[in-house]
């Protein structure tokens, strides 16, 4: 049964990740710029989920000769890359959580985590339409899981974890706004909720792992001569990676 759950989770992750490229492209714009609404060749994009290449560009490539730019060129991160990352994330979560009801919450949230990491890596931005709804969705989904038998977490601790981690990151933002973006503060609300589900040790572990991974990455860039000590790096992916590591350990130990 556990192997079947892992396989099904991986298939779900692959299917969900394959639909993320359009959202990653539309959200990957610098601060204070509107979300993208057209492909690189000027065709309007409808919806937020979809494949990597523009359908209108493909049609132009078949039937027209005056297409601007490169017809049908990809405009976002590879669908294969996003699908693989999401599938692996979901499979590991399923392996650690088993058939407990909170797994449904992790599987629904995982594609959003991958999307946030992809956007932040490209433009150092964590969009509000993703971070704030993710925090609310995490608490709502975990609240539903808490009503089901065999769950292994506590909803109140998830709520307190969200508030505590959000407050902690807010203090860091006030102390050093150049090194900590306000998007990280809002993301911390969601990661605090999922970590808090398994208790305060998991919150501490996931938080420490995020800072450790970020420090290692920054140090590697400095040693490689690709960044200075004051160079800003996107912290969202490391916050998410640390939370993911803490969540895996917390789920496995629960």
HELIX and SHEET records of a PDB file:
HELIX    1   1 UNK A    2  UNK A   17  1                                  16    
HELIX    2   2 UNK A   21  UNK A   27  1                                   7    
HELIX    3   3 UNK A   55  UNK A   63  1                                   9    
HELIX    4   4 UNK A   79  UNK A   97  1                                  19    
HELIX    5   5 UNK A  102  UNK A  123  1                                  22    
HELIX    6   6 UNK A  128  UNK A  146  1                                  19    
HELIX    7   7 UNK A  155  UNK A  175  1                                  21    
HELIX    8   8 UNK A  182  UNK A  196  1                                  15    
HELIX    9   9 UNK A  200  UNK A  223  1                                  24    
HELIX   10  10 UNK A  236  UNK A  253  1                                  18    
END                                                                             
